[in-house]
Amino acid sequence: MDFYIIIPAHNEEDFIGKTLKSLSEQTLIPKKIVVVNDNSTDLTQKIVEEYVSKFNWISLINFKSSEKHLPGSKIINAFNTGLAELDNDFDVICKFDADLIFPPNYLEQLAFHFKSKKTLGMTSGFCYIEKNNTWILENLTNKDHIRGALKAYRKDCFEQIGQLKASMGWDTVDELLAKYHGWEILTDESLHVKHLKPTGKSYNKASKYLQGEAMYKMRYGFWITSISALKLAFKKNKIRLFKDYISGYFKAKSNHSEYLVSAEEGKFIRNLRWKGILNKFF
């Protein structure tokens, strides 16, 4: 299968070389990798250029977005910039972070899953972080959720979900819309990806309300938002985040923020969420 990979990068000089090295050593070499250097002020560009000179299937785009740290919109705007430079001659499109080390068989195993199940729309491995000199699972979400750091989409699925939304919550709404269109999601526990910069490390105070705003935009409604916000706050061991998420929800509601999904899609999403919640209790 032909893989296209887009890697948004902002000041990743400590990591991007390791990411590209691990991708260049895959048992299934990607057809194209595009690194979108988003306004980096460090050596990110120079490091990527070294790989571009070695591999004709790696390319670099320099892009300047907002200097603010805006989880969701900033990274997807960079991704979309890379996507606009690619042709349509691929089987799988990936959005990878610039701080990952992939096992050598990663892409080959994803291809195996896609070939084995024609209804499979998205698949991935798991992120591991280093703690006390040991690599442990970065346990922030359910194991059936594909982390935003390592998304891989079958082309038809990617096109049906309307590509990626430039908003916080993009890496949840993509899966919900995939399920709405009848696609399956698969996570492979055998694929351990080293995540060199733990999620949320660079989040700032201004972004703390965006998670609740995303829940509003996905048409969760108040009760599902409350349950999801409480669960996420516990996962992060910061119960005070619950208040921030709920505040973000009501800020978005009072501002009549634009939804990410249609009313019909929202109804499907709420039913799916309630089914998941009830299954855990009964």
Secondary structure, DSSP 4 states (H G I P E B T S, - for coil): --EEEEEEESS-TTTHHHHHHHHHT-SS--SEEEEEEES--SSHHHHHHHHHHH-TTEEEEEE---SS--TTHHHHHHHHHHHHTS-S--SEEEEE-SSEE--TTHHHHHHHHHHH-TTEEEEEEEEEEEETTEEEE--SS-TTSPPTTEEEEEHHHHHHTTS--SSTTHHHHHHHHHHHTT-EEEEEEEEEEEESS-TTTT--GGGTTHHHHHHHHTT--HHHHHHHHHHHHHHTT-TTHHHHHHHHHHHHHHTTPPPSS-HHHHHHHHHHHHHHHHHHH-
